[in-house]
Amino acid sequence: MKLYDSNTAPNPRRLRIFIAEKGIEIPTEQVDIGKLATRSPEFRAINPLGRVPVLELDDGSRIAESIAICRYLEALHPEPALFGTTPNEVGVTEMWIHRVEYELAQNVFHCFQNTHDYMKDRQQQVPEFGDLCRDRANAFCGLLNERLGEAQFIGGDHYSMADISAQMSLDFGKVVKVRAAENHTNLQRWHKEVSTRPSAAA
Ligand SMILES: N[C@@H](CCC(=O)N[C@@H](CS)C(=O)NCC(=O)O)C(=O)O
């Protein structure tokens, strides 16, 4: 098994956090996004979308998409469960995974891609769209704050993939001013807690 990884990028980081929480080790190969290695014909043969992370299995097959890779690893290493255990936990956790993905993570990424100087020469930017995405991501932080007023973690009583995706999104979101507001005390409490887990260093 081999993981195509990139130390500085947020999607690979959520996978690294997941791997650290599972306590497993996977050999990695760094792909230099800064030098456009993800866009080379060689890498596009590995993932036609030209993105990391990608997990290469021993039979040569490959899984891209960070959450799909986490699902695969969860099936191989069920403990600790990071997608829920009971039917209720699985359903509620999945609901929050999707909400975090579409309302927070994707808005953070769109904002970065459309407003940040790093992306200026890498793609066409529509700054107004990026600004709208920032507003949407920050608005969703309000909903997360409410949720974290009623539960310790986003999925409920247990730390899960929903927390990992939100943690990755907020840590990366700082770069484009997506963050917990001063009155988001529940979200701030949660962020402090997840940031002290050893996996946060991933
Ligand atoms: N939906 C994918 C997104 C992967 C993605 O966008 N990866 C970025 C790094 S965070 C990438 O490889 N970008 C390469 C590039 O822009 O050339 C996932 O969850 O893994």
Ligand as a Chemical Component Dictionary entry (heavy atoms), coordinates in Angstrom:
data_LIG
# 
_chem_comp.id                   LIG 
_chem_comp.type                 NON-POLYMER 
_chem_comp.pdbx_formal_charge   0 
_chem_comp.three_letter_code    LIG 
# 
loop_
_chem_comp_atom.comp_id 
_chem_comp_atom.atom_id 
_chem_comp_atom.alt_atom_id 
_chem_comp_atom.type_symbol 
_chem_comp_atom.charge 
_chem_comp_atom.model_Cartn_x 
_chem_comp_atom.model_Cartn_y 
_chem_comp_atom.model_Cartn_z 
_chem_comp_atom.pdbx_ordinal 
LIG N1  N1  N 0 -12.377 15.834 -3.279 1  
LIG C1  C1  C 0 -10.966 15.559 -3.207 2  
LIG C2  C2  C 0 -10.215 16.879 -3.380 3  
LIG C3  C3  C 0 -8.713  16.667 -3.514 4  
LIG C4  C4  C 0 -8.013  17.992 -3.795 5  
LIG O1  O1  O 0 -8.600  18.984 -4.204 6  
LIG N2  N2  N 0 -6.696  17.966 -3.573 7  
LIG C5  C5  C 0 -5.888  19.153 -3.822 8  
LIG C6  C6  C 0 -5.011  19.414 -2.601 9  
LIG S1  S1  S 0 -5.977  19.853 -1.187 10 
LIG C7  C7  C 0 -4.966  18.902 -4.997 11 
LIG O2  O2  O 0 -4.441  17.816 -5.134 12 
LIG N3  N3  N 0 -4.734  19.901 -5.844 13 
LIG C8  C8  C 0 -3.818  19.756 -6.932 14 
LIG C9  C9  C 0 -3.789  20.912 -7.868 15 
LIG O3  O3  O 0 -4.529  21.879 -7.641 16 
LIG O4  O4  O 0 -3.031  20.808 -8.833 17 
LIG C10 C10 C 0 -10.621 14.854 -1.894 18 
LIG O5  O5  O 0 -11.428 14.923 -0.955 19 
LIG O6  O6  O 0 -9.572  14.200 -1.818 20 
# 
loop_
_chem_comp_bond.comp_id 
_chem_comp_bond.atom_id_1 
_chem_comp_bond.atom_id_2 
_chem_comp_bond.value_order 
_chem_comp_bond.pdbx_ordinal 
LIG N1  C1  SING 1  
LIG C1  C2  SING 2  
LIG C1  C10 SING 3  
LIG C2  C3  SING 4  
LIG C3  C4  SING 5  
LIG C4  O1  DOUB 6  
LIG C4  N2  SING 7  
LIG N2  C5  SING 8  
LIG C5  C6  SING 9  
LIG C5  C7  SING 10 
LIG C6  S1  SING 11 
LIG C7  O2  DOUB 12 
LIG C7  N3  SING 13 
LIG N3  C8  SING 14 
LIG C8  C9  SING 15 
LIG C9  O3  DOUB 16 
LIG C9  O4  SING 17 
LIG C10 O5  DOUB 18 
LIG C10 O6  SING 19 
# 
